[in-house]
């Protein structure tokens, strides 16, 4: 018998993703405005960058769920990265130190986000079977033997695992396709079966 519980928690929170998009939109609006007002050579590009910033801001305000969805979010980050790298290179060529630093740092943040968000939003599971409890990759410990477990509870969408050494693990889990009472009974049975082994180990 094996139970699989999908976690609700994600290492990357939606407000963090939104914040990076907002920073990009304000940076584009600011850079585009400055280029338009003070650089006659590439004034049309100033308008393009400024409009890109306002468009991104509008999407964040009215379609945030759409642009923060994993696939769309990657595409937006790639587009933002193209703009920031272009602006960083142009600022470097013109020897504008402050814009060079701003868009250089922003480019690095976008590159980091592309990798971190992809890894952090991977679906995570906890597997509970007669062999033990397999924990998600974010945990320091990857698995628990039944001799280590004192109690397992699944209440109100929260899985709690209380260990013999007073460690407590808790995760929010998605809706389960099985009975919580049945799951708890399964865990209690295995805990009791392994209690004797735990006592022998302590000796």
GROMACS elastic network, one bead per residue, 0.5 to 0.9 nm:
[ bonds ]
;  ai    aj funct       b0    kb
    1   128     6  0.85095   500
    1   129     6  0.59020   500
    1   130     6  0.67703   500
    1   186     6  0.88794   500
    2   127     6  0.69294   500
    2   128     6  0.56338   500
    2   130     6  0.72438   500
    3   126     6  0.81750   500
    3   127     6  0.57352   500
    3   128     6  0.50586   500
    3   129     6  0.63623   500
    3   178     6  0.85575   500
    3   183     6  0.76895   500
    4   125     6  0.65229   500
    4   126     6  0.58236   500
    4   128     6  0.64437   500
    4   129     6  0.87959   500
    4   176     6  0.85002   500
    5   124     6  0.85827   500
    5   125     6  0.54837   500
    5   126     6  0.52004   500
    5   127     6  0.64761   500
    5   128     6  0.82302   500
    5   159     6  0.89343   500
    5   173     6  0.63644   500
    5   174     6  0.71595   500
    5   175     6  0.84311   500
    5   176     6  0.67988   500
    6   123     6  0.73231   500
    6   124     6  0.59838   500
    6   126     6  0.65308   500
    6   127     6  0.88932   500
    6   172     6  0.86793   500
    6   173     6  0.55650   500
    6   174     6  0.56643   500
    6   175     6  0.82261   500
    6   176     6  0.81746   500
    7    10     6  0.78236   500
    7   123     6  0.73508   500
    7   124     6  0.56590   500
    7   125     6  0.57993   500
    7   126     6  0.74922   500
    7   136     6  0.85927   500
    7   171     6  0.67744   500
    7   172     6  0.59083   500
    7   174     6  0.59424   500
    8   123     6  0.86660   500
    8   124     6  0.83347   500
    8   171     6  0.78345   500
    8   172     6  0.54908   500
    8   173     6  0.50239   500
    8   174     6  0.55800   500
    9    12     6  0.87154   500
    9    13     6  0.85561   500
    9   121     6  0.89710   500
    9   124     6  0.84862   500
    9   171     6  0.72974   500
    9   172     6  0.63520   500
    9   173     6  0.76534   500
   10    13     6  0.63561   500
   10   120     6  0.65111   500
   10   121     6  0.56383   500
   10   122     6  0.79099   500
   10   123     6  0.80703   500
   10   124     6  0.83061   500
   11   117     6  0.81518   500
   11   119     6  0.87322   500
   11   121     6  0.64289   500
   11   122     6  0.88815   500
   11   138     6  0.83554   500
   12    15     6  0.86200   500
   12    16     6  0.68966   500
   12    17     6  0.74835   500
   12   116     6  0.79481   500
   12   117     6  0.60657   500
   12   120     6  0.56079   500
   12   121     6  0.62254   500
   13    16     6  0.53879   500
   13    17     6  0.67144   500
   13    18     6  0.89221   500
   13   121     6  0.87959   500
   14    17     6  0.50827   500
   14    18     6  0.61410   500
   14    19     6  0.85163   500
   14    65     6  0.88693   500
   14    68     6  0.70472   500
   15    19     6  0.59830   500
   15    20     6  0.87532   500
   16    19     6  0.50719   500
   16    20     6  0.65247   500
   16    21     6  0.88962   500
   17    20     6  0.54564   500
   17    21     6  0.65828   500
   17    22     6  0.88268   500
   17    68     6  0.67592   500
   17    73     6  0.82795   500
   17   113     6  0.83871   500
   17   117     6  0.83659   500
   18    21     6  0.51528   500
   18    22     6  0.61599   500
   18    23     6  0.86954   500
   18    60     6  0.71961   500
   18    64     6  0.74964   500
   18    67     6  0.87802   500
   18    68     6  0.70415   500
   19    22     6  0.50172   500
   19    23     6  0.62064   500
   19    24     6  0.86950   500
   20    23     6  0.50907   500
   20    24     6  0.63124   500
   20    25     6  0.86926   500
   20   106     6  0.89789   500
   20   109     6  0.84123   500
   20   110     6  0.80304   500
   20   113     6  0.87395   500
   21    24     6  0.51276   500
   21    25     6  0.62049   500
   21    26     6  0.87706   500
   21    56     6  0.75716   500
   21    57     6  0.80101   500
   21    60     6  0.75311   500
   21    76     6  0.83738   500
   21    77     6  0.79651   500
   21    80     6  0.83940   500
   22    25     6  0.50472   500
   22    26     6  0.62295   500
   22    27     6  0.84710   500
   22    53     6  0.89802   500
   22    56     6  0.79146   500
   22    57     6  0.65905   500
   22    60     6  0.73580   500
   23    26     6  0.53342   500
   23    27     6  0.60586   500
   23    28     6  0.85871   500
   23   106     6  0.85815   500
   24    27     6  0.50368   500
   24    28     6  0.60638   500
   24    29     6  0.85589   500
   24    53     6  0.72616   500
   24    56     6  0.83045   500
   24    57     6  0.89056   500
   24    80     6  0.69809   500
   24    84     6  0.83013   500
   24   106     6  0.77232   500
   25    28     6  0.51810   500
   25    29     6  0.61747   500
   25    30     6  0.85955   500
   25    50     6  0.86372   500
   25    52     6  0.75227   500
   25    54     6  0.66284   500
   25    55     6  0.80873   500
   25    56     6  0.57095   500
   25    57     6  0.56369   500
   25    80     6  0.88294   500
   26    29     6  0.50610   500
   26    30     6  0.60270   500
   26    31     6  0.84492   500
   26    53     6  0.63719   500
   26    54     6  0.81212   500
   26    57     6  0.78031   500
   27    30     6  0.51701   500
   27    31     6  0.59655   500
   27    32     6  0.83104   500
   27    53     6  0.74186   500
   27    84     6  0.89365   500
   27   102     6  0.85733   500
   27   103     6  0.83201   500
   28    31     6  0.51453   500
   28    32     6  0.57514   500
   28    33     6  0.82988   500
   28    49     6  0.56814   500
   28    50     6  0.56657   500
   28    51     6  0.82699   500
   28    52     6  0.69161   500
   28    54     6  0.81312   500
   28    83     6  0.83540   500
   28    84     6  0.83415   500
   29    32     6  0.52154   500
   29    33     6  0.60358   500
   29    34     6  0.86377   500
   29    46     6  0.89378   500
   29    49     6  0.67922   500
   29    51     6  0.72549   500
   29    52     6  0.76160   500
   29    54     6  0.64984   500
   30    33     6  0.52397   500
   30    34     6  0.62743   500
   30    35     6  0.86684   500
   30    50     6  0.72250   500
   30    53     6  0.84307   500
   31    34     6  0.52155   500
   31    35     6  0.61289   500
   31    36     6  0.85383   500
   31    46     6  0.73080   500
   31    49     6  0.73359   500
   31    50     6  0.71502   500
   31    87     6  0.85469   500
   31    99     6  0.82551   500
   32    35     6  0.51585   500
   32    36     6  0.60550   500
   32    37     6  0.86003   500
   32    43     6  0.85993   500
   32    45     6  0.74236   500
   32    47     6  0.59304   500
   32    48     6  0.72157   500
   32    51     6  0.79346   500
   32    52     6  0.88167   500
   32    53     6  0.81430   500
   33    36     6  0.51103   500
   33    37     6  0.61260   500
   33    38     6  0.84918   500
   33    46     6  0.62848   500
   33    47     6  0.72616   500
   33    49     6  0.83034   500
   33    50     6  0.61176   500
   34    37     6  0.52069   500
   34    38     6  0.58326   500
   34    39     6  0.75504   500
   34    46     6  0.74119   500
   35    38     6  0.54557   500
   35    39     6  0.50035   500
   35    40     6  0.77800   500
   35    41     6  0.89572   500
   35    42     6  0.70895   500
   35    43     6  0.59953   500
   35    44     6  0.87244   500
   35    45     6  0.76856   500
   35    47     6  0.80793   500
   35    49     6  0.89480   500
   36    39     6  0.60001   500
   36    40     6  0.70692   500
   36    42     6  0.75761   500
   36    44     6  0.70776   500
   36    45     6  0.76635   500
   36    47     6  0.62222   500
   36    50     6  0.85891   500
   37    40     6  0.76372   500
   37    43     6  0.75105   500
   37    46     6  0.83305   500
   38    43     6  0.80694   500
   39    42     6  0.60607   500
   39    43     6  0.58035   500
   39    46     6  0.83262   500
   40    44     6  0.84711   500
   41    44     6  0.84356   500
   42    45     6  0.54077   500
   42    46     6  0.65934   500
   43    47     6  0.66918   500
   43    48     6  0.89652   500
   44    47     6  0.51934   500
   44    48     6  0.64821   500
   44    49     6  0.88703   500
   45    49     6  0.61433   500
   45    50     6  0.84069   500
   46    49     6  0.52578   500
   46    50     6  0.60418   500
   46    51     6  0.85269   500
   47    50     6  0.50563   500
   47    51     6  0.60209   500
   47    52     6  0.84697   500
   48    51     6  0.51982   500
   48    52     6  0.61149   500
   48    53     6  0.86830   500
   49    53     6  0.62834   500
   49    54     6  0.87946   500
   49    83     6  0.79784   500
   50    53     6  0.51036   500
   50    54     6  0.63502   500
   50    55     6  0.86172   500
   51    54     6  0.50558   500
   51    55     6  0.59605   500
   51    56     6  0.84441   500
   52    55     6  0.51135   500
   52    56     6  0.61116   500
   52    57     6  0.85718   500
   53    56     6  0.51770   500
   53    57     6  0.61611   500
   53    58     6  0.86676   500
   54    57     6  0.50033   500
   54    58     6  0.61509   500
   54    59     6  0.86617   500
   55    58     6  0.51233   500
   55    59     6  0.62883   500
   55    60     6  0.86907   500
   56    59     6  0.51300   500
   56    60     6  0.62389   500
   56    61     6  0.87251   500
   57    60     6  0.50897   500
   57    61     6  0.62575   500
   57    62     6  0.86946   500
   58    61     6  0.51438   500
   58    62     6  0.60769   500
   58    63     6  0.77445   500
   59    62     6  0.52882   500
   59    64     6  0.61730   500
   59    66     6  0.84134   500
   59    67     6  0.73370   500
   60    63     6  0.56260   500
   60    65     6  0.82570   500
   60    66     6  0.87849   500
   60    67     6  0.72975   500
   60    68     6  0.87247   500
   61    64     6  0.61420   500
   62    65     6  0.86512   500
   63    66     6  0.53890   500
   63    67     6  0.66061   500
   63    68     6  0.88009   500
   64    67     6  0.54242   500
   64    68     6  0.60811   500
   64    69     6  0.86097   500
   65    68     6  0.52957   500
   65    69     6  0.62079   500
   66    69     6  0.55249   500
   66    72     6  0.70858   500
   66    73     6  0.82563   500
   67    70     6  0.80891   500
   67    71     6  0.84844   500
   67    72     6  0.53461   500
   67    73     6  0.52993   500
   67    74     6  0.88955   500
   67    75     6  0.88489   500
   67    76     6  0.72888   500
   68    71     6  0.81989   500
   68    72     6  0.65658   500
   68    74     6  0.85815   500
   68    76     6  0.88498   500
   69    72     6  0.55299   500
   69    73     6  0.56318   500
   69    74     6  0.85573   500
   70    73     6  0.51144   500
   70    74     6  0.63600   500
   70    75     6  0.89547   500
   70   117     6  0.82344   500
   70   118     6  0.77199   500
   70   121     6  0.80361   500
   71    74     6  0.53467   500
   71    75     6  0.66472   500
   71    76     6  0.89234   500
   72    75     6  0.51543   500
   72    76     6  0.62546   500
   72    77     6  0.86446   500
   73    76     6  0.51370   500
   73    77     6  0.61467   500
   73    78     6  0.86451   500
   73   114     6  0.88856   500
   74    77     6  0.51115   500
   74    78     6  0.62114   500
   74    79     6  0.86828   500
   74   114     6  0.65285   500
   74   117     6  0.87411   500
   74   118     6  0.83711   500
   75    78     6  0.51421   500
   75    79     6  0.62611   500
   75    80     6  0.85991   500
   76    79     6  0.50798   500
   76    80     6  0.60402   500
   76    81     6  0.84355   500
   77    81     6  0.59495   500
   77    82     6  0.86190   500
   77   110     6  0.63411   500
   77   111     6  0.82622   500
   77   113     6  0.80203   500
   77   114     6  0.69477   500
   78    82     6  0.62944   500
   78    83     6  0.88275   500
   78   110     6  0.79567   500
   78   111     6  0.84954   500
   78   114     6  0.80432   500
   79    82     6  0.52011   500
   79    83     6  0.65487   500
   79    84     6  0.88062   500
   80    83     6  0.52183   500
   80    84     6  0.61459   500
   80    85     6  0.85487   500
   80   107     6  0.83132   500
   80   110     6  0.77250   500
   81    84     6  0.50916   500
   81    85     6  0.59123   500
   81    86     6  0.83383   500
   81   106     6  0.81871   500
   81   107     6  0.57355   500
   81   108     6  0.87379   500
   81   110     6  0.61979   500
   81   111     6  0.74437   500
   82    85     6  0.53798   500
   82    86     6  0.61206   500
   82    87     6  0.86491   500
   82   107     6  0.85099   500
   83    86     6  0.51639   500
   83    87     6  0.61791   500
   83    88     6  0.85642   500
   83   107     6  0.88503   500
   84    87     6  0.51050   500
   84    88     6  0.59943   500
   84    89     6  0.85520   500
   84   103     6  0.53870   500
   84   104     6  0.73777   500
   84   106     6  0.68362   500
   84   107     6  0.56698   500
   84   110     6  0.89964   500
   85    89     6  0.60676   500
   85    90     6  0.85197   500
   85   103     6  0.68513   500
   85   104     6  0.70122   500
   85   106     6  0.86379   500
   85   107     6  0.60013   500
   86    89     6  0.52220   500
   86    90     6  0.61615   500
   86    91     6  0.85490   500
   86   103     6  0.87878   500
   87    90     6  0.50876   500
   87    91     6  0.59978   500
   87    92     6  0.84844   500
   87    99     6  0.79116   500
   87   100     6  0.76441   500
   87   103     6  0.65624   500
   87   104     6  0.86296   500
   88    91     6  0.51156   500
   88    92     6  0.61291   500
   88    93     6  0.86645   500
   88    99     6  0.68783   500
   88   101     6  0.75879   500
   88   102     6  0.78437   500
   88   103     6  0.50227   500
   88   104     6  0.55591   500
   88   107     6  0.81432   500
   89    92     6  0.50480   500
   89    93     6  0.62139   500
   89    94     6  0.86651   500
   89   100     6  0.73917   500
   89   103     6  0.88044   500
   89   104     6  0.85006   500
   90    93     6  0.50443   500
   90    94     6  0.61911   500
   90    95     6  0.84534   500
   90    96     6  0.86168   500
   90   100     6  0.80665   500
   91    94     6  0.50774   500
   91    95     6  0.58913   500
   91    96     6  0.50384   500
   91    97     6  0.71782   500
   91    98     6  0.84069   500
   91    99     6  0.59820   500
   91   100     6  0.50173   500
   91   101     6  0.88193   500
   91   103     6  0.85862   500
   92    96     6  0.61450   500
   92    97     6  0.71565   500
   92    99     6  0.83291   500
   92   100     6  0.56530   500
   93    96     6  0.78593   500
   94    97     6  0.87438   500
   95   100     6  0.78444   500
   96    99     6  0.59036   500
   96   100     6  0.60271   500
   96   101     6  0.87313   500
   97   100     6  0.50799   500
   97   101     6  0.62049   500
   97   102     6  0.87244   500
   98   101     6  0.51849   500
   98   102     6  0.62033   500
   98   103     6  0.87093   500
   99   103     6  0.60135   500
   99   104     6  0.80723   500
  100   103     6  0.55727   500
  100   104     6  0.57674   500
  100   105     6  0.84668   500
  101   104     6  0.50378   500
  101   105     6  0.60336   500
  101   106     6  0.84374   500
  102   105     6  0.54243   500
  102   106     6  0.61678   500
  102   107     6  0.86252   500
  103   107     6  0.58762   500
  103   108     6  0.84611   500
  104   107     6  0.51570   500
  104   108     6  0.63420   500
  104   109     6  0.87161   500
  105   108     6  0.50846   500
  105   109     6  0.61863   500
  105   110     6  0.87067   500
  106   110     6  0.62266   500
  106   111     6  0.86811   500
  107   110     6  0.51496   500
  107   111     6  0.62657   500
  107   112     6  0.86448   500
  108   111     6  0.51451   500
  108   112     6  0.61840   500
  108   113     6  0.85633   500
  109   112     6  0.51083   500
  109   113     6  0.60648   500
  109   114     6  0.86962   500
  110   114     6  0.61873   500
  110   115     6  0.88999   500
  111   114     6  0.52725   500
  111   115     6  0.68378   500
  111   116     6  0.87637   500
  112   115     6  0.55283   500
  112   116     6  0.59753   500
  112   117     6  0.83529   500
  113   116     6  0.50016   500
  113   117     6  0.55358   500
  113   118     6  0.80005   500
  114   117     6  0.57787   500
  114   118     6  0.62998   500
  114   119     6  0.88808   500
  115   118     6  0.53288   500
  115   119     6  0.63546   500
  115   120     6  0.84737   500
  116   119     6  0.52989   500
  116   120     6  0.57249   500
  116   121     6  0.83645   500
  117   121     6  0.57954   500
  117   122     6  0.84388   500
  118   121     6  0.57247   500
  118   122     6  0.66872   500
  119   122     6  0.55354   500
  120   123     6  0.85467   500
  121   124     6  0.83921   500
  124   135     6  0.89222   500
  124   136     6  0.58006   500
  124   137     6  0.74424   500
  124   138     6  0.88366   500
  125   134     6  0.83269   500
  125   135     6  0.73264   500
  125   136     6  0.58168   500
  125   137     6  0.87721   500
  125   173     6  0.88097   500
  126   133     6  0.71006   500
  126   134     6  0.56089   500
  126   135     6  0.51381   500
  126   136     6  0.58614   500
  127   132     6  0.82191   500
  127   133     6  0.57476   500
  127   135     6  0.69863   500
  127   136     6  0.87062   500
  128   131     6  0.78871   500
  128   132     6  0.60857   500
  128   134     6  0.63971   500
  128   135     6  0.88393   500
  128   187     6  0.82127   500
  129   132     6  0.54278   500
  129   133     6  0.63962   500
  129   134     6  0.84114   500
  129   186     6  0.89184   500
  129   187     6  0.85274   500
  130   133     6  0.83053   500
  130   146     6  0.82610   500
  130   186     6  0.89423   500
  130   187     6  0.86599   500
  130   190     6  0.69843   500
  131   134     6  0.89908   500
  131   145     6  0.72370   500
  131   146     6  0.78144   500
  132   143     6  0.70803   500
  132   144     6  0.57467   500
  132   146     6  0.55632   500
  132   147     6  0.89405   500
  132   190     6  0.89114   500
  133   142     6  0.86406   500
  133   143     6  0.54863   500
  133   144     6  0.50499   500
  133   145     6  0.65622   500
  133   146     6  0.75835   500
  134   142     6  0.61453   500
  134   144     6  0.65539   500
  134   145     6  0.89483   500
  135   138     6  0.82095   500
  135   139     6  0.65723   500
  135   141     6  0.72286   500
  135   142     6  0.50575   500
  135   143     6  0.52440   500
  135   144     6  0.75755   500
  136   139     6  0.58711   500
  136   141     6  0.88095   500
  136   142     6  0.67529   500
  136   143     6  0.85469   500
  137   140     6  0.78263   500
  137   141     6  0.85077   500
  137   142     6  0.66915   500
  138   141     6  0.86748   500
  138   142     6  0.84922   500
  139   142     6  0.61816   500
  139   143     6  0.88947   500
  141   144     6  0.76541   500
  144   147     6  0.81805   500
  144   148     6  0.64430   500
  144   149     6  0.73705   500
  144   163     6  0.89858   500
  145   148     6  0.54962   500
  145   149     6  0.70400   500
  146   149     6  0.52307   500
  146   150     6  0.82337   500
  146   187     6  0.86306   500
  146   190     6  0.66724   500
  146   191     6  0.56838   500
  146   192     6  0.89105   500
  146   193     6  0.86622   500
  146   194     6  0.61405   500
  146   195     6  0.81594   500
  146   198     6  0.85861   500
  147   150     6  0.80245   500
  147   163     6  0.89265   500
  147   164     6  0.81116   500
  147   190     6  0.89768   500
  147   191     6  0.68989   500
  147   193     6  0.89633   500
  147   194     6  0.54229   500
  147   195     6  0.61778   500
  147   196     6  0.84539   500
  147   197     6  0.66414   500
  147   199     6  0.86490   500
  147   201     6  0.87760   500
  148   162     6  0.88611   500
  148   163     6  0.56153   500
  148   164     6  0.55038   500
  148   165     6  0.75792   500
  148   191     6  0.86698   500
  148   195     6  0.89876   500
  148   198     6  0.73712   500
  149   152     6  0.76082   500
  149   161     6  0.70910   500
  149   162     6  0.61486   500
  149   164     6  0.56422   500
  149   165     6  0.86500   500
  149   191     6  0.65753   500
  149   195     6  0.89980   500
  150   161     6  0.77325   500
  150   162     6  0.55121   500
  150   164     6  0.52219   500
  150   165     6  0.87994   500
  150   166     6  0.88119   500
  150   188     6  0.86493   500
  150   191     6  0.67428   500
  150   192     6  0.89647   500
  150   195     6  0.87310   500
  151   160     6  0.80504   500
  151   161     6  0.59833   500
  151   162     6  0.50971   500
  151   163     6  0.68956   500
  151   164     6  0.85816   500
  151   184     6  0.88164   500
  151   187     6  0.77844   500
  151   188     6  0.69728   500
  151   191     6  0.74515   500
  152   159     6  0.74025   500
  152   160     6  0.57538   500
  152   162     6  0.63366   500
  152   163     6  0.88259   500
  152   184     6  0.64103   500
  152   187     6  0.64100   500
  152   188     6  0.72444   500
  152   191     6  0.89470   500
  153   158     6  0.79558   500
  153   159     6  0.58385   500
  153   160     6  0.51397   500
  153   161     6  0.66149   500
  153   162     6  0.84783   500
  153   180     6  0.84682   500
  153   183     6  0.87224   500
  153   184     6  0.61688   500
  153   187     6  0.87544   500
  154   157     6  0.67130   500
  154   158     6  0.56627   500
  154   160     6  0.63992   500
  154   161     6  0.89079   500
  154   180     6  0.60751   500
  154   181     6  0.81418   500
  154   183     6  0.79401   500
  154   184     6  0.69190   500
  155   158     6  0.54145   500
  155   159     6  0.66956   500
  155   160     6  0.82394   500
  155   180     6  0.75436   500
  156   159     6  0.85289   500
  156   172     6  0.88555   500
  157   171     6  0.85189   500
  157   172     6  0.57492   500
  157   173     6  0.54703   500
  157   174     6  0.66924   500
  157   175     6  0.70762   500
  157   176     6  0.86256   500
  158   170     6  0.67902   500
  158   171     6  0.56906   500
  158   173     6  0.59255   500
  158   174     6  0.88341   500
  159   169     6  0.80024   500
  159   170     6  0.55523   500
  159   171     6  0.53604   500
  159   172     6  0.62840   500
  159   173     6  0.67827   500
  160   168     6  0.70575   500
  160   169     6  0.57094   500
  160   171     6  0.68426   500
  160   172     6  0.89717   500
  161   167     6  0.82556   500
  161   168     6  0.57540   500
  161   169     6  0.50559   500
  161   170     6  0.64310   500
  162   165     6  0.85205   500
  162   166     6  0.66397   500
  162   167     6  0.61687   500
  162   169     6  0.65870   500
  162   170     6  0.87670   500
  163   166     6  0.53390   500
  163   167     6  0.51615   500
  163   168     6  0.61721   500
  163   169     6  0.82035   500
  164   167     6  0.72587   500
  165   168     6  0.89333   500
  173   176     6  0.79090   500
  176   179     6  0.76052   500
  176   180     6  0.79910   500
  178   181     6  0.88434   500
  178   182     6  0.75609   500
  178   183     6  0.75354   500
  179   182     6  0.51251   500
  179   183     6  0.62498   500
  179   184     6  0.86988   500
  180   184     6  0.61257   500
  180   185     6  0.85267   500
  181   184     6  0.51291   500
  181   185     6  0.60734   500
  181   186     6  0.85483   500
  182   185     6  0.51227   500
  182   186     6  0.61957   500
  182   187     6  0.87633   500
  183   186     6  0.51080   500
  183   187     6  0.63659   500
  183   188     6  0.86871   500
  184   187     6  0.51018   500
  184   188     6  0.60610   500
  184   189     6  0.85470   500
  185   188     6  0.50471   500
  185   189     6  0.60932   500
  185   190     6  0.87185   500
  186   189     6  0.52871   500
  186   190     6  0.65140   500
  186   191     6  0.87791   500
  187   190     6  0.52589   500
  187   191     6  0.61356   500
  187   192     6  0.86749   500
  188   191     6  0.50259   500
  188   192     6  0.61743   500
  188   193     6  0.85661   500
  189   192     6  0.52821   500
  189   193     6  0.61983   500
  189   194     6  0.87416   500
  190   194     6  0.61724   500
  190   195     6  0.85046   500
  191   194     6  0.52930   500
  191   195     6  0.60209   500
  192   195     6  0.50745   500
  192   196     6  0.77892   500
  193   196     6  0.70195   500
  193   197     6  0.82053   500
  194   197     6  0.52509   500
  194   198     6  0.63451   500
  194   199     6  0.89078   500
  195   198     6  0.50246   500
  195   199     6  0.64008   500
  195   200     6  0.88101   500
  196   199     6  0.51795   500
  196   200     6  0.63534   500
  196   201     6  0.86679   500
  197   200     6  0.51239   500
  197   201     6  0.61635   500
  197   202     6  0.86970   500
  198   201     6  0.50708   500
  198   202     6  0.63048   500
  198   203     6  0.88669   500
  199   202     6  0.50808   500
  199   203     6  0.65041   500
  200   203     6  0.52005   500
